[in-house]
Amino acid sequence: MLVGLKQLAQKEALTTALRKIKHTKNRQISQAFSHTYLVGAVIVLILSPIALLTDRKPLT
């Protein structure tokens, strides 16, 4: 009986630990994607005016 209670407590502790690990992993993945999109947006914002200046002038 005592072994069963210990195993039940161990199962609860393991379930809680795995839930915390999953939550932390998902949060870090979301944060990484957020940073990636932010870097991409900054690059586009910086290079957009340069792209407007590279138009060729029509030959007359």
PQR file with spaces between the fields and no chain letter, atoms N, CA, C, O and H, PARSE charges and radii, in Angstrom:
ATOM       1  N    MET     1       0.824   -1.200    0.000 -0.4000 1.5000
ATOM       2  CA   MET     1       0.000    0.000    0.000 -0.0000 2.0000
ATOM       3  C    MET     1       0.864    1.258    0.000  0.5500 1.7000
ATOM       4  O    MET     1       0.580    2.217   -0.718 -0.5500 1.4000
ATOM       5  N    LEU     2       1.929    1.246    0.818 -0.4000 1.5000
ATOM       6  CA   LEU     2       2.807    2.406    0.908 -0.0000 2.0000
ATOM       7  C    LEU     2       3.547    2.626   -0.405  0.5500 1.7000
ATOM       8  O    LEU     2       3.775    3.766   -0.811 -0.5500 1.4000
ATOM       9  H    LEU     2       2.160    0.467    1.402  0.4000 1.0000
ATOM      10  N    VAL     3       3.921    1.531   -1.069 -0.4000 1.5000
ATOM      11  CA   VAL     3       4.613    1.634   -2.354 -0.0000 2.0000
ATOM      12  C    VAL     3       3.690    2.265   -3.394  0.5500 1.7000
ATOM      13  O    VAL     3       4.127    3.082   -4.204 -0.5500 1.4000
ATOM      14  H    VAL     3       3.736    0.606   -0.738  0.4000 1.0000
ATOM      15  N    GLY     4       2.431    1.888   -3.369 -0.4000 1.5000
ATOM      16  CA   GLY     4       1.460    2.455   -4.307 -0.0000 2.0000
ATOM      17  C    GLY     4       1.291    3.957   -4.110  0.5500 1.7000
ATOM      18  O    GLY     4       1.187    4.704   -5.083 -0.5500 1.4000
ATOM      19  H    GLY     4       2.076    1.224   -2.711  0.4000 1.0000
ATOM      20  N    LEU     5       1.262    4.400   -2.858 -0.4000 1.5000
ATOM      21  CA   LEU     5       1.139    5.835   -2.581 -0.0000 2.0000
ATOM      22  C    LEU     5       2.376    6.592   -3.046  0.5500 1.7000
ATOM      23  O    LEU     5       2.277    7.700   -3.572 -0.5500 1.4000
ATOM      24  H    LEU     5       1.346    3.793   -2.068  0.4000 1.0000
ATOM      25  N    LYS     6       3.545    5.981   -2.845 -0.4000 1.5000
ATOM      26  CA   LYS     6       4.786    6.620   -3.293 -0.0000 2.0000
ATOM      27  C    LYS     6       4.811    6.733   -4.814  0.5500 1.7000
ATOM      28  O    LYS     6       5.240    7.748   -5.364 -0.5500 1.4000
ATOM      29  H    LYS     6       3.625    5.080   -2.418  0.4000 1.0000
ATOM      30  N    GLN     7       4.350    5.683   -5.486 -0.4000 1.5000
ATOM      31  CA   GLN     7       4.321    5.718   -6.950 -0.0000 2.0000
ATOM      32  C    GLN     7       3.323    6.757   -7.455  0.5500 1.7000
ATOM      33  O    GLN     7       3.581    7.424   -8.457 -0.5500 1.4000
ATOM      34  H    GLN     7       4.002    4.859   -5.039  0.4000 1.0000
ATOM      35  N    LEU     8       2.206    6.898   -6.783 -0.4000 1.5000
ATOM      36  CA   LEU     8       1.212    7.897   -7.165 -0.0000 2.0000
ATOM      37  C    LEU     8       1.770    9.310   -6.984  0.5500 1.7000
ATOM      38  O    LEU     8       1.566   10.176   -7.835 -0.5500 1.4000
ATOM      39  H    LEU     8       1.996    6.356   -5.969  0.4000 1.0000
ATOM      40  N    ALA     9       2.468    9.537   -5.884 -0.4000 1.5000
ATOM      41  CA   ALA     9       3.080   10.844   -5.641 -0.0000 2.0000
ATOM      42  C    ALA     9       4.173   11.124   -6.673  0.5500 1.7000
ATOM      43  O    ALA     9       4.324   12.253   -7.141 -0.5500 1.4000
ATOM      44  H    ALA     9       2.633    8.833   -5.193  0.4000 1.0000
ATOM      45  N    GLN    10       4.928   10.087   -7.020 -0.4000 1.5000
ATOM      46  CA   GLN    10       5.983   10.240   -8.017 -0.0000 2.0000
ATOM      47  C    GLN    10       5.370   10.563   -9.381  0.5500 1.7000
ATOM      48  O    GLN    10       5.907   11.380  -10.129 -0.5500 1.4000
ATOM      49  H    GLN    10       4.805    9.171   -6.640  0.4000 1.0000
ATOM      50  N    LYS    11       4.256    9.926   -9.697 -0.4000 1.5000
ATOM      51  CA   LYS    11       3.581   10.188  -10.970 -0.0000 2.0000
ATOM      52  C    LYS    11       3.101   11.634  -11.028  0.5500 1.7000
ATOM      53  O    LYS    11       3.245   12.296  -12.055 -0.5500 1.4000
ATOM      54  H    LYS    11       3.820    9.262   -9.089  0.4000 1.0000
ATOM      55  N    GLU    12       2.534   12.123   -9.936 -0.4000 1.5000
ATOM      56  CA   GLU    12       2.071   13.516   -9.886 -0.0000 2.0000
ATOM      57  C    GLU    12       3.234   14.488  -10.060  0.5500 1.7000
ATOM      58  O    GLU    12       3.119   15.474  -10.789 -0.5500 1.4000
ATOM      59  H    GLU    12       2.416   11.585   -9.101  0.4000 1.0000
ATOM      60  N    ALA    13       4.352   14.212   -9.392 -0.4000 1.5000
ATOM      61  CA   ALA    13       5.521   15.091   -9.504 -0.0000 2.0000
ATOM      62  C    ALA    13       6.055   15.092  -10.929  0.5500 1.7000
ATOM      63  O    ALA    13       6.429   16.140  -11.455 -0.5500 1.4000
ATOM      64  H    ALA    13       4.445   13.411   -8.800  0.4000 1.0000
ATOM      65  N    LEU    14       6.092   13.926  -11.548 -0.4000 1.5000
ATOM      66  CA   LEU    14       6.576   13.815  -12.922 -0.0000 2.0000
ATOM      67  C    LEU    14       5.640   14.530  -13.888  0.5500 1.7000
ATOM      68  O    LEU    14       6.099   15.214  -14.803 -0.5500 1.4000
ATOM      69  H    LEU    14       5.788   13.075  -11.121  0.4000 1.0000
ATOM      70  N    THR    15       4.351   14.380  -13.696 -0.4000 1.5000
ATOM      71  CA   THR    15       3.373   15.053  -14.558 -0.0000 2.0000
ATOM      72  C    THR    15       3.509   16.567  -14.445  0.5500 1.7000
ATOM      73  O    THR    15       3.471   17.274  -15.452 -0.5500 1.4000
ATOM      74  H    THR    15       3.978   13.824  -12.953  0.4000 1.0000
ATOM      75  N    THR    16       3.667   17.060  -13.232 -0.4000 1.5000
ATOM      76  CA   THR    16       3.837   18.498  -13.020 -0.0000 2.0000
ATOM      77  C    THR    16       5.119   19.000  -13.667  0.5500 1.7000
ATOM      78  O    THR    16       5.121   20.051  -14.309 -0.5500 1.4000
ATOM      79  H    THR    16       3.699   16.486  -12.414  0.4000 1.0000
ATOM      80  N    ALA    17       6.203   18.261  -13.504 -0.4000 1.5000
ATOM      81  CA   ALA    17       7.480   18.668  -14.092 -0.0000 2.0000
ATOM      82  C    ALA    17       7.400   18.688  -15.612  0.5500 1.7000
ATOM      83  O    ALA    17       7.898   19.619  -16.244 -0.5500 1.4000
ATOM      84  H    ALA    17       6.201   17.408  -12.982  0.4000 1.0000
ATOM      85  N    LEU    18       6.783   17.676  -16.204 -0.4000 1.5000
ATOM      86  CA   LEU    18       6.661   17.630  -17.663 -0.0000 2.0000
ATOM      87  C    LEU    18       5.775   18.759  -18.182  0.5500 1.7000
ATOM      88  O    LEU    18       6.048   19.313  -19.246 -0.5500 1.4000
ATOM      89  H    LEU    18       6.379   16.920  -15.691  0.4000 1.0000
ATOM      90  N    ARG    19       4.734   19.102  -17.459 -0.4000 1.5000
ATOM      91  CA   ARG    19       3.858   20.212  -17.859 -0.0000 2.0000
ATOM      92  C    ARG    19       4.630   21.535  -17.841  0.5500 1.7000
ATOM      93  O    ARG    19       4.480   22.356  -18.746 -0.5500 1.4000
ATOM      94  H    ARG    19       4.512   18.652  -16.594  0.4000 1.0000
ATOM      95  N    LYS    20       5.457   21.739  -16.807 -0.4000 1.5000
ATOM      96  CA   LYS    20       6.261   22.961  -16.724 -0.0000 2.0000
ATOM      97  C    LYS    20       7.289   23.019  -17.853  0.5500 1.7000
ATOM      98  O    LYS    20       7.515   24.079  -18.436 -0.5500 1.4000
ATOM      99  H    LYS    20       5.579   21.072  -16.072  0.4000 1.0000
ATOM     100  N    ILE    21       7.905   21.886  -18.156 -0.4000 1.5000
ATOM     101  CA   ILE    21       8.885   21.830  -19.242 -0.0000 2.0000
ATOM     102  C    ILE    21       8.216   22.158  -20.568  0.5500 1.7000
ATOM     103  O    ILE    21       8.762   22.921  -21.366 -0.5500 1.4000
ATOM     104  H    ILE    21       7.721   21.025  -17.682  0.4000 1.0000
ATOM     105  N    LYS    22       7.046   21.595  -20.811 -0.4000 1.5000
ATOM     106  CA   LYS    22       6.321   21.847  -22.060 -0.0000 2.0000
ATOM     107  C    LYS    22       5.940   23.318  -22.177  0.5500 1.7000
ATOM     108  O    LYS    22       6.080   23.914  -23.245 -0.5500 1.4000
ATOM     109  H    LYS    22       6.602   20.975  -20.163  0.4000 1.0000
ATOM     110  N    HIS    23       5.462   23.899  -21.089 -0.4000 1.5000
ATOM     111  CA   HIS    23       5.080   25.316  -21.093 -0.0000 2.0000
ATOM     112  C    HIS    23       6.294   26.203  -21.385  0.5500 1.7000
ATOM     113  O    HIS    23       6.209   27.132  -22.188 -0.5500 1.4000
ATOM     114  H    HIS    23       5.349   23.414  -20.222  0.4000 1.0000
ATOM     115  N    THR    24       7.416   25.916  -20.734 -0.4000 1.5000
ATOM     116  CA   THR    24       8.637   26.699  -20.942 -0.0000 2.0000
ATOM     117  C    THR    24       9.130   26.570  -22.370  0.5500 1.7000
ATOM     118  O    THR    24       9.538   27.557  -22.982 -0.5500 1.4000
ATOM     119  H    THR    24       7.485   25.161  -20.081  0.4000 1.0000
ATOM     120  N    LYS    25       9.095   25.353  -22.904 -0.4000 1.5000
ATOM     121  CA   LYS    25       9.548   25.130  -24.280 -0.0000 2.0000
ATOM     122  C    LYS    25       8.680   25.895  -25.267  0.5500 1.7000
ATOM     123  O    LYS    25       9.203   26.536  -26.178 -0.5500 1.4000
ATOM     124  H    LYS    25       8.764   24.551  -22.406  0.4000 1.0000
ATOM     125  N    ASN    26       7.367   25.839  -25.101 -0.4000 1.5000
ATOM     126  CA   ASN    26       6.458   26.550  -26.001 -0.0000 2.0000
ATOM     127  C    ASN    26       6.655   28.061  -25.919  0.5500 1.7000
ATOM     128  O    ASN    26       6.596   28.753  -26.935 -0.5500 1.4000
ATOM     129  H    ASN    26       6.942   25.318  -24.361  0.4000 1.0000
ATOM     130  N    ARG    27       6.889   28.571  -24.716 -0.4000 1.5000
ATOM     131  CA   ARG    27       7.111   30.006  -24.546 -0.0000 2.0000
ATOM     132  C    ARG    27       8.404   30.437  -25.232  0.5500 1.7000
ATOM     133  O    ARG    27       8.447   31.487  -25.873 -0.5500 1.4000
ATOM     134  H    ARG    27       6.937   28.009  -23.890  0.4000 1.0000
ATOM     135  N    GLN    28       9.454   29.635  -25.103 -0.4000 1.5000
ATOM     136  CA   GLN    28      10.728   29.978  -25.732 -0.0000 2.0000
ATOM     137  C    GLN    28      10.644   29.900  -27.252  0.5500 1.7000
ATOM     138  O    GLN    28      11.245   30.723  -27.942 -0.5500 1.4000
ATOM     139  H    GLN    28       9.420   28.782  -24.583  0.4000 1.0000
ATOM     140  N    ILE    29       9.917   28.934  -27.781 -0.4000 1.5000
ATOM     141  CA   ILE    29       9.748   28.830  -29.235 -0.0000 2.0000
ATOM     142  C    ILE    29       8.970   30.034  -29.753  0.5500 1.7000
ATOM     143  O    ILE    29       9.324   30.601  -30.786 -0.5500 1.4000
ATOM     144  H    ILE    29       9.429   28.265  -27.220  0.4000 1.0000
ATOM     145  N    SER    30       7.920   30.425  -29.050 -0.4000 1.5000
ATOM     146  CA   SER    30       7.139   31.599  -29.456 -0.0000 2.0000
ATOM     147  C    SER    30       7.992   32.859  -29.427  0.5500 1.7000
ATOM     148  O    SER    30       7.898   33.706  -30.316 -0.5500 1.4000
ATOM     149  H    SER    30       7.633   29.964  -28.210  0.4000 1.0000
ATOM     150  N    GLN    31       8.815   32.974  -28.410 -0.4000 1.5000
ATOM     151  CA   GLN    31       9.683   34.141  -28.295 -0.0000 2.0000
ATOM     152  C    GLN    31      10.717   34.164  -29.415  0.5500 1.7000
ATOM     153  O    GLN    31      11.030   35.234  -29.937 -0.5500 1.4000
ATOM     154  H    GLN    31       8.891   32.286  -27.688  0.4000 1.0000
ATOM     155  N    ALA    32      11.250   33.010  -29.794 -0.4000 1.5000
ATOM     156  CA   ALA    32      12.228   32.948  -30.883 -0.0000 2.0000
ATOM     157  C    ALA    32      11.593   33.370  -32.204  0.5500 1.7000
ATOM     158  O    ALA    32      12.202   34.125  -32.962 -0.5500 1.4000
ATOM     159  H    ALA    32      10.996   32.141  -29.370  0.4000 1.0000
ATOM     160  N    PHE    33      10.384   32.900  -32.493 -0.4000 1.5000
ATOM     161  CA   PHE    33       9.703   33.299  -33.726 -0.0000 2.0000
ATOM     162  C    PHE    33       9.388   34.792  -33.708  0.5500 1.7000
ATOM     163  O    PHE    33       9.489   35.459  -34.738 -0.5500 1.4000
ATOM     164  H    PHE    33       9.889   32.287  -31.878  0.4000 1.0000
ATOM     165  N    SER    34       9.012   35.313  -32.561 -0.4000 1.5000
ATOM     166  CA   SER    34       8.727   36.739  -32.443 -0.0000 2.0000
ATOM     167  C    SER    34       9.969   37.562  -32.763  0.5500 1.7000
ATOM     168  O    SER    34       9.887   38.566  -33.470 -0.5500 1.4000
ATOM     169  H    SER    34       8.930   34.771  -31.724  0.4000 1.0000
ATOM     170  N    HIS    35      11.113   37.139  -32.245 -0.4000 1.5000
ATOM     171  CA   HIS    35      12.358   37.852  -32.533 -0.0000 2.0000
ATOM     172  C    HIS    35      12.721   37.750  -34.008  0.5500 1.7000
ATOM     173  O    HIS    35      13.219   38.712  -34.593 -0.5500 1.4000
ATOM     174  H    HIS    35      11.179   36.323  -31.671  0.4000 1.0000
ATOM     175  N    THR    36      12.477   36.599  -34.609 -0.4000 1.5000
ATOM     176  CA   THR    36      12.779   36.418  -36.028 -0.0000 2.0000
ATOM     177  C    THR    36      11.955   37.368  -36.880  0.5500 1.7000
ATOM     178  O    THR    36      12.491   38.014  -37.780 -0.5500 1.4000
ATOM     179  H    THR    36      12.072   35.818  -34.134  0.4000 1.0000
ATOM     180  N    TYR    37      10.662   37.462  -36.610 -0.4000 1.5000
ATOM     181  CA   TYR    37       9.806   38.367  -37.380 -0.0000 2.0000
ATOM     182  C    TYR    37      10.184   39.824  -37.135  0.5500 1.7000
ATOM     183  O    TYR    37      10.105   40.644  -38.050 -0.5500 1.4000
ATOM     184  H    TYR    37      10.226   36.938  -35.879  0.4000 1.0000
ATOM     185  N    LEU    38      10.590   40.153  -35.921 -0.4000 1.5000
ATOM     186  CA   LEU    38      11.006   41.520  -35.620 -0.0000 2.0000
ATOM     187  C    LEU    38      12.262   41.891  -36.405  0.5500 1.7000
ATOM     188  O    LEU    38      12.346   42.993  -36.947 -0.5500 1.4000
ATOM     189  H    LEU    38      10.655   39.488  -35.177  0.4000 1.0000
ATOM     190  N    VAL    39      13.231   40.994  -36.472 -0.4000 1.5000
ATOM     191  CA   VAL    39      14.454   41.247  -37.238 -0.0000 2.0000
ATOM     192  C    VAL    39      14.118   41.415  -38.715  0.5500 1.7000
ATOM     193  O    VAL    39      14.646   42.313  -39.371 -0.5500 1.4000
ATOM     194  H    VAL    39      13.163   40.098  -36.032  0.4000 1.0000
ATOM     195  N    GLY    40      13.253   40.566  -39.239 -0.4000 1.5000
ATOM     196  CA   GLY    40      12.839   40.687  -40.638 -0.0000 2.0000
ATOM     197  C    GLY    40      12.157   42.009  -40.916  0.5500 1.7000
ATOM     198  O    GLY    40      12.408   42.629  -41.949 -0.5500 1.4000
ATOM     199  H    GLY    40      12.824   39.837  -38.706  0.4000 1.0000
ATOM     200  N    ALA    41      11.303   42.448  -40.017 -0.4000 1.5000
ATOM     201  CA   ALA    41      10.602   43.722  -40.197 -0.0000 2.0000
ATOM     202  C    ALA    41      11.576   44.896  -40.175  0.5500 1.7000
ATOM     203  O    ALA    41      11.425   45.842  -40.947 -0.5500 1.4000
ATOM     204  H    ALA    41      11.099   41.944  -39.178  0.4000 1.0000
ATOM     205  N    VAL    42      12.566   44.839  -39.302 -0.4000 1.5000
ATOM     206  CA   VAL    42      13.563   45.915  -39.235 -0.0000 2.0000
ATOM     207  C    VAL    42      14.379   45.964  -40.518  0.5500 1.7000
ATOM     208  O    VAL    42      14.661   47.048  -41.029 -0.5500 1.4000
ATOM     209  H    VAL    42      12.688   44.070  -38.675  0.4000 1.0000
ATOM     210  N    ILE    43      14.761   44.808  -41.044 -0.4000 1.5000
ATOM     211  CA   ILE    43      15.527   44.764  -42.291 -0.0000 2.0000
ATOM     212  C    ILE    43      14.712   45.360  -43.436  0.5500 1.7000
ATOM     213  O    ILE    43      15.228   46.169  -44.207 -0.5500 1.4000
ATOM     214  H    ILE    43      14.532   43.927  -40.629  0.4000 1.0000
ATOM     215  N    VAL    44      13.455   44.970  -43.553 -0.4000 1.5000
ATOM     216  CA   VAL    44      12.594   45.510  -44.616 -0.0000 2.0000
ATOM     217  C    VAL    44      12.414   47.015  -44.442  0.5500 1.7000
ATOM     218  O    VAL    44      12.449   47.758  -45.423 -0.5500 1.4000
ATOM     219  H    VAL    44      13.036   44.313  -42.927  0.4000 1.0000
ATOM     220  N    LEU    45      12.225   47.464  -43.222 -0.4000 1.5000
ATOM     221  CA   LEU    45      12.040   48.890  -42.956 -0.0000 2.0000
ATOM     222  C    LEU    45      13.278   49.695  -43.335  0.5500 1.7000
ATOM     223  O    LEU    45      13.159   50.790  -43.887 -0.5500 1.4000
ATOM     224  H    LEU    45      12.197   46.860  -42.425  0.4000 1.0000
ATOM     225  N    ILE    46      14.447   49.172  -43.048 -0.4000 1.5000
ATOM     226  CA   ILE    46      15.686   49.883  -43.366 -0.0000 2.0000
ATOM     227  C    ILE    46      15.961   49.882  -44.864  0.5500 1.7000
ATOM     228  O    ILE    46      16.410   50.891  -45.409 -0.5500 1.4000
ATOM     229  H    ILE    46      14.543   48.283  -42.600  0.4000 1.0000
ATOM     230  N    LEU    47      15.700   48.770  -45.533 -0.4000 1.5000
ATOM     231  CA   LEU    47      16.065   48.655  -46.943 -0.0000 2.0000
ATOM     232  C    LEU    47      15.005   49.182  -47.907  0.5500 1.7000
ATOM     233  O    LEU    47      15.303   49.352  -49.089 -0.5500 1.4000
ATOM     234  H    LEU    47      15.336   47.951  -45.090  0.4000 1.0000
ATOM     235  N    SER    48      13.801   49.444  -47.460 -0.4000 1.5000
ATOM     236  CA   SER    48      12.756   49.944  -48.361 -0.0000 2.0000
ATOM     237  C    SER    48      13.102   51.287  -49.000  0.5500 1.7000
ATOM     238  O    SER    48      12.917   51.427  -50.209 -0.5500 1.4000
ATOM     239  H    SER    48      13.559   49.306  -46.500  0.4000 1.0000
ATOM     240  N    PRO    49      13.589   52.274  -48.263 -0.5600 1.5000
ATOM     241  CA   PRO    49      13.960   53.534  -48.921  0.2800 2.0000
ATOM     242  C    PRO    49      15.100   53.352  -49.928  0.5500 1.7000
ATOM     243  O    PRO    49      15.132   54.030  -50.955 -0.5500 1.4000
ATOM     244  N    ILE    50      16.012   52.462  -49.643 -0.4000 1.5000
ATOM     245  CA   ILE    50      17.113   52.203  -50.573 -0.0000 2.0000
ATOM     246  C    ILE    50      16.567   51.592  -51.855  0.5500 1.7000
ATOM     247  O    ILE    50      17.046   51.908  -52.944 -0.5500 1.4000
ATOM     248  H    ILE    50      15.986   51.912  -48.808  0.4000 1.0000
ATOM     249  N    ALA    51      15.583   50.731  -51.739 -0.4000 1.5000
ATOM     250  CA   ALA    51      14.988   50.107  -52.929 -0.0000 2.0000
ATOM     251  C    ALA    51      14.302   51.143  -53.806  0.5500 1.7000
ATOM     252  O    ALA    51      14.311   51.011  -55.030 -0.5500 1.4000
ATOM     253  H    ALA    51      15.193   50.474  -50.855  0.4000 1.0000
ATOM     254  N    LEU    52      13.716   52.159  -53.215 -0.4000 1.5000
ATOM     255  CA   LEU    52      13.066   53.209  -54.002 -0.0000 2.0000
ATOM     256  C    LEU    52      14.083   54.040  -54.782  0.5500 1.7000
ATOM     257  O    LEU    52      13.762   54.585  -55.838 -0.5500 1.4000
ATOM     258  H    LEU    52      13.710   52.266  -52.221  0.4000 1.0000
ATOM     259  N    LEU    53      15.289   54.134  -54.272 -0.4000 1.5000
ATOM     260  CA   LEU    53      16.323   54.930  -54.937 -0.0000 2.0000
ATOM     261  C    LEU    53      17.033   54.171  -56.053  0.5500 1.7000
ATOM     262  O    LEU    53      17.824   54.764  -56.787 -0.5500 1.4000
ATOM     263  H    LEU    53      15.549   53.691  -53.415  0.4000 1.0000
ATOM     264  N    THR    54      16.774   52.898  -56.194 -0.4000 1.5000
ATOM     265  CA   THR    54      17.483   52.103  -57.199 -0.0000 2.0000
ATOM     266  C    THR    54      16.719   51.978  -58.507  0.5500 1.7000
ATOM     267  O    THR    54      17.147   51.236  -59.391 -0.5500 1.4000
ATOM     268  H    THR    54      16.132   52.416  -55.598  0.4000 1.0000
ATOM     269  N    ASP    55      15.603   52.679  -58.656 -0.4000 1.5000
ATOM     270  CA   ASP    55      14.865   52.636  -59.922 -0.0000 2.0000
ATOM     271  C    ASP    55      15.707   53.252  -61.030  0.5500 1.7000
ATOM     272  O    ASP    55      16.394   54.253  -60.826 -0.5500 1.4000
ATOM     273  H    ASP    55      15.255   53.281  -57.938  0.4000 1.0000
ATOM     274  N    ARG    56      15.640   52.640  -62.199 -0.4000 1.5000
ATOM     275  CA   ARG    56      16.382   53.182  -63.340 -0.0000 2.0000
ATOM     276  C    ARG    56      15.602   54.336  -63.951  0.5500 1.7000
ATOM     277  O    ARG    56      14.373   54.314  -64.025 -0.5500 1.4000
ATOM     278  H    ARG    56      15.082   51.827  -62.365  0.4000 1.0000
ATOM     279  N    LYS    57      16.330   55.316  -64.375 -0.4000 1.5000
ATOM     280  CA   LYS    57      15.694   56.453  -65.037 -0.0000 2.0000
ATOM     281  C    LYS    57      15.414   56.082  -66.486  0.5500 1.7000
ATOM     282  O    LYS    57      16.246   55.445  -67.133 -0.5500 1.4000
ATOM     283  H    LYS    57      17.328   55.333  -64.315  0.4000 1.0000
ATOM     284  N    PRO    58      14.270   56.466  -66.995 -0.5600 1.5000
ATOM     285  CA   PRO    58      13.949   56.105  -68.386  0.2800 2.0000
ATOM     286  C    PRO    58      14.893   56.801  -69.368  0.5500 1.7000
ATOM     287  O    PRO    58      15.277   57.956  -69.180 -0.5500 1.4000
ATOM     288  N    LEU    59      15.254   56.062  -70.419 -0.4000 1.5000
ATOM     289  CA   LEU    59      16.114   56.623  -71.459 -0.0000 2.0000
ATOM     290  C    LEU    59      15.282   57.501  -72.376  0.5500 1.7000
ATOM     291  O    LEU    59      14.192   57.109  -72.794 -0.5500 1.4000
ATOM     292  H    LEU    59      14.942   55.124  -70.571  0.4000 1.0000
ATOM     293  N    THR    60      15.782   58.669  -72.687 -0.4000 1.5000
ATOM     294  CA   THR    60      15.040   59.567  -73.587 -0.0000 2.0000
ATOM     295  C    THR    60      15.803   59.809  -74.867  0.5500 1.7000
ATOM     296  O    THR    60      15.331   60.538  -75.739 -0.5500 1.4000
ATOM     297  H    THR    60      16.667   58.987  -72.348  0.4000 1.0000
